[in-house]
Amino acid sequence: MFRTFIPTIVILLTSGVVAAHAAITFVYPAPKSWVKRADYLILKLNNPAITGVRITVNGEASGLLPIGTPEYRKSFQDFIILQALWDKGRNDVSVEAFSGDKRIETAMNEVLFNPGGTGAVPPEFSPNRLHVTENEKLCAPCHPMNPTPAQLASSPEKGNPCFGCHKKMMNTTFVHGPAGTYSCAYCHVGDGKSKYAVVKRDAVLCNECHADKGDEFTKRKFLHGPIAAGLCEVCHDSHGSPYPAQLLMPINDLCLSCHEDVGKGYHVVRTTSGAGHPLKWKIDLAKPASGREMSCISCHNPHSGDVRYFFVNNEQDRMLLCQMCHNK
């Protein structure tokens, strides 16, 4: 099975088949751009003679995708819209276009997949911007590209314009409130270059709604590094994720992505078996009724605290922390 792209039913029409031949257009992602989610690959073929397309990503090729039938042309005309499953990092994309059995065109692209947008990006890659004038002209025959404020604030049932293309972002377990109600325009206000760019990020934006949490954190004597720097998005996805509190990764994986040394040796104490204190796969005895598995936050507050190392009981004496579970 070809794992890199999965066909998806998305209708995107043009006003007519392109008469003059032009090169294949990478609508999304744009050439040499980076994306933080594996959403779609959108191509405009610009050549009515093309009847089939083969797509290769990082050396792995799809079968020949038939796009020349009357049924396909009626629905999609000269667009191909596929769901992408990018590999993390660089992805080399090759598109081969066929007329019958004859290959008549090849197009290349390089896409950087930066999950969550938190990793380093080489300077040759630019952020992908879909909602720019040249792209919106292609989408306008089927999608309302200039919605009113009332339409942007409406629910999906009443025709919210964001829902049709971006609903997959909400197909996850833990969804951030504004994203779940499609209140997209609150954060995505535009920057003059991209219509729906987010001009404020991290704590500057988050604290407009979560001011109570910001006040709670800053009252403490010690702030965790990301909190001190106001970098909420280092740990949290602003739309949703499979993990509680919209975390980018499972709790321990997220913590150890910065605190690598903690996972390399024994932690806190060396037990009789030679191992350290368990960090997972045990019930969190501090909150046994919750059934929560032990993790870094069983002992440490991830945001701030009144004592060094952000102990959850805010006690300087480490033995008092141990006695939360070991009360013998």
N, C-alpha and C positions, 0 to 999 in steps of 0.2 A: 504494500500500500504506500502511496506517495504521501508522506507526512507533512510536507512543507506548506501546501496550500489545500484548503478545503473549499469547494465551490459553495457560494452562499447566494440565496435568492434575494437580490437587491435590485430594484428597478431604477435605472438611470438612463434617461433618453436624451437624444439630441433632436434638433428640429429637422434633421434630414441626414442622409448618408453623405459623408464627405466626398465631393466629386474629384478633387485633385489629390493625388497621392502626397502624403507627408509622412515624416518619421513617426514611429510609435511614441506616444506621449506617456510618461509616467506621471499620472495625476497625483497619486498618493502611494507611498511616500515619494517626495520629489527627489531627483537625483542628488546623491551625496548629502543626504539629510539624515538626521537621527530621530528616532521615535522612542517613547517610553512604554508604549503598549503595543501588543501584537494585534492590531485591528484588521485593516484591509490592505490588499494590493489592488489598486484601481488603474487600469490601462485604457487609453483611447487609441484605437488601431489606425484610424485615419486612412484606411485603404479598403474599399469595398471588395477587392479581389481576395482578401484573406478569408479562408474557410476553416482554418485550424491553427491552434497555438500550442506550443510546448514551452513550459516554464521550468527553468533549472535554477535551484538555489543551493549554493555551496556544493555543487557537483551532483546533487540529487535531482533527477528529472521527473516531471509529471508525464502522464500519458498525453496523447494528442487531444486537446480539448476542442470539440467541434463547435464552431461558432458561426458557421455559414448557412445553417438551415433557416427557412422562412420564419419558423416559430421563434428562434433565437433573435433574429434580426428585428422581428416585430416588437419583442420585449426589450431588448438591450441595444439594438443597432450596433454601433461600432465600439461599445464599451465592454470590458471584462472586469468583473468585480469579484474578488476572491478573498476568503478569510486567510490571513497570514499566520503562520506559526514560526516566527523568526527564531533563529539561534541567538543567544546572547552574544553581543559583540558585532563584528563585521559580517555582513551577508552579501555575497556576490550573486546578483540576479541576472539571468539571461533569458530573453524572450525570443523564441524562434517562431516566425509567422510563415504559414504554408498556404499555398493555393493548390488545392488537391494534394498531390504527393510532392509537389515542388516547393522547396523552401525559398521564399522570396525576400525575406527581411529578417534581420537580427538586431535586437536592441539590448543594451547593457545598463545596469544600474548597480550602485553599491549603497546599502542601507545599514546604518548602525542601530542595533537594538540595545537600548540602555534602560532595562527594566526599572520602572519607578522614577527614572530621570535622576538618579542619585550618583551614578558613576561618572568617572572622568570621560570627557569626550575629546577625541583628537581634533585639532584646529581645522582640518579639512572638511569636517562635517558641520553643517548648519542645522539649527532647529527646524523641524518641518512645520510649515504653515499652510494649512489647507484652505482656510477662509480668506483667500486673497482674490483680487478682482478677476484675474485670468481663469482661476479654477471655478469661481462662482458662476461665471458665464456658462460653463459647461453643465453645471448642475441645475441652473435656473429653469429649464423647461419642465422639470418634474418636482423640484423642491422650492419652497418659499424662501428665497435667499435674502429677502429684506423684510423680515417679520416686524410687526409693530410691538411696542413694549407690552401691550395686553396679550398678544399671542405668545411672546416669550415667557410671560408669567402664567400661562394657562397650563392645564394638566394634559397628559397624553391623550385622555379621552376627548378633550376639546381641541385637539390638533396642535399640541406643542410642537414647534418645528424642529427641536433638537432630538426628539424621541426617535424618529424614524431611523436615523443613522447611528445614534449613540446609545441606544437602549442596551446593547451588549455590555456596556460598562457597568450596568446595574445588575447584571446576571452573576451576582456573587453573594456570599453569605452575609457579610457585614457592610452595609451601605451607609455612607455619610448622609445625614439628614437632608441638606440642601440638594444633594445629587439625587436622592431618592424621590424628591418631589419635583425634580427637573426645574429647580430654581437656578438654572445655569447662569442667567444674566446677572445675578447678584455679584458673582466673582469674575465672570468673563465679560469684561466691559470694553475691550479693544484698546489698541495702542496706536492707531493710525496706520499701521502696517498690516496687521492681521485683525480682522473685525472683532474676533472674540478672544483676543489675547488676555491673559491675566496680568494686570499691571502691578498688583500688590501680591506679595508672596509671604508664605510662612507666618510668623507671629503677627506681623503687621496686618495681615488679612484675617487670620484665624481669631485674633483677639477681638475683632469687631463683634463676633458672636460669643466667643469663649473668654470674655474679660474676667469672669469669675475665676476661671482656672488660672489665667495669667496672674491675677492678684494672689491666689493661693500659693502658687509656686514661688513668686518673688518675695513672699513674706518669710521664707525659710532662709537659714544662714548659708546653706550650700546649694548651689544649682548645678545640675548635670550639664555637661558641656553643650549639648545641642539646645537645651533650654536657655542657657546663658546667652547663646548666640541667636536665639529666636528662630531656630531651624526645625520647625514642626515636621516638615516634609521629609526630613532625613529618616524618620521612623514611621510616619503615617501617610497613607494614600488619601488624597483629598476627595476621592470619589467612592471607593470601596475596595474591599479585599476579602480573601477567604479567612482572615484572622481577626480576632476581637480587637476593637478599637481601631479598625482599619489599618492595622500594622502591615508593613511591607513584607514581613517574613514572620515565621513562628518566633515566639518571644526569645528563646535561647539563641536561635540562629541570628536574630537581629542584634542582640547584645554582643555576641561573639564576633560579629562582623567588624566590630571596632576593638573589642577586648579579647583579642586572639589568644593572649598568653593564658587567660583563665582556663581555656579549654585544652591546653597542652599538658598540664600537670595536675596534681591533686589540688583540690580547692578547700580552703579553711583548715582542715585537719587531715591527717593521714590515719585511716582506720586500720584495724588489725589485719585486714586483707591487703593493705598497702595502697588501697585506692583512697581518693578524697571523698569529701561529702558529696552525696548524689545531687545532681543538678536536674534530673528528669526521671521519668518512668516510675516515680513514686507519688503517692497521694500527698498533697500539700497539707501537712498536719496542722499548720497554722489556721487553715480554713477547711477542716475535714468535711463539713456539711455540704460544701459547694461541689465536692468531687473533683476539684481542680487539681491538675497535675502540677507537681513541683516544678518550679522554673526560677529564673533569676529574680523575678519580682516577688517570689515568696519571702525573700529577705531584703531586697533592695527596692526602694521607690525609684522608678525610672525618671522622675522629673526633678525632685528636690528633696531636701531634708534638713533637719536641725543638727545632724551629726555627720561626720565624715563617712563616706561610703553609703550614705542615704539609707540607713537601716530603717525598716518599715515601722519599728516601734519608737523611733526617734530617741533611743537610749544610747548613751555613750558606752556603757558597759556591755561588751560583747556577750557575756554570759547571759544577760537578760534577753538577748535576742535568741540564744540557743534555747532558753527555757520557754519560749513560746511553743515549742514542740516537745522538748525534752524536759518535762517538769518533774523529774524524779529528784 
